[in-house]
Amino acid sequence: MHSRKGRREIISGYDQKWKRYTDATGESEAIIFISLRGDILRFTVVTLLAASNSAVGQWMGKQTGCYADSIVANPNRPTVANPADITQYGVLELEYGWDRLWPVAGVKQTSVGGLLKFGMLCDVELRWTTTSFLSQTDVSGTQRSFGDNSLGPQIRIYRQTKRVPTLAFNYAIKIPSASTEDGLGTGHVDHAFTFLASKDIARFHFDFNVTQLLIGRPNMAGFYKNQQVNLAFSHVIRGRLQFTGEFYGDTQLNRTKPGFASSLWALTYTVVPRLVIDGGFEAGLTSGGPQRHAFVGATYSIANLYPGWRRRRSSSPAD
């Protein structure tokens, strides 16, 4: 999938593991089933919520604490990994940025695009990733096109407690819209299945993603399969300024695309709670990954589209 927010995945083995987590009230629980099988690593995340009023209320957006007192941005930028926490309930949020990438020697790629997110339910976020402009320069000249798009939900299945991180599951399907004639897109549908975990530990924030990728094969049916693992971390430097780092890597996709490891480093600054700007660079740690990658961008929470939020604010003693 052609996106800086794009690839991830999992561990290895032949066994099966069940993990069960119960919320602080003890009234609802999430069960995560991870199936690890053979040389091609697979996983399935299944969430089962107990039939209780609190669990039903959570999915219907009536859970206590669903409406926030104020709008605060939840940036997925600038890392490849995404946080397990989602956009606030009812909030429409936009991330947008500029990228300059040198994927291999003699090739320069420039793109402008972003991510539109909507907190449809308390724990369900709808996501649309788009590349508005894509340009690639190589020995044959410069080609320009729209990039690919991807759509899908992110479902938070457990909120962070003292000992357990926030847990979520994300699915994305790529809609091939980039030009295949100019070599900027494959013209095939891809799928990404991601398990996410986020935790605050000793003044650091950590985001961990594992993803199974299914990449459409050119000129034949079926998919190539590979995985990605991401670990991102951040720490406040001073006031609104924050440092972010990430290590991630992909397994081998096919004979022409080997596995690789890469690192990413960035600074973010919170202008106001609903606006965060960022900038940084990526440096590949092994061959096969991006040689160099520079980027700048911003995350902005546009508005809360649910009228209940306005009623809540107007009835608040602080207002």
Secondary structure, 3 states (H helix, E strand, C coil): CCCCCCCCCCCCCCCEEEEEEECCCCCCEEEEEEECCCCCCCCCCCCCCCCCHHHHHHHCCCCCCCCCCCCCCCCCCCCCCCCCCCCCCCEEEEEEEEEEEECCCCCEEEEEEEEEEEEEECCEEEEEEEEEEEEEEECCEEEEECCCEEEEEEEEEECCCCCCCEEEEEEEEEECCCCCCCCCCCCCCCEEEEEEEEEEECCEEEEEEEEEEEEECCCCCCEEEEEEEEEEEEEEEECCEEEEEEEEEECCCECCECCEEEEEEEEEEEEECCEEEEEEEEEECCCCCCCEEEEEEEEEEEEECCHHHHHHHHHCCCC
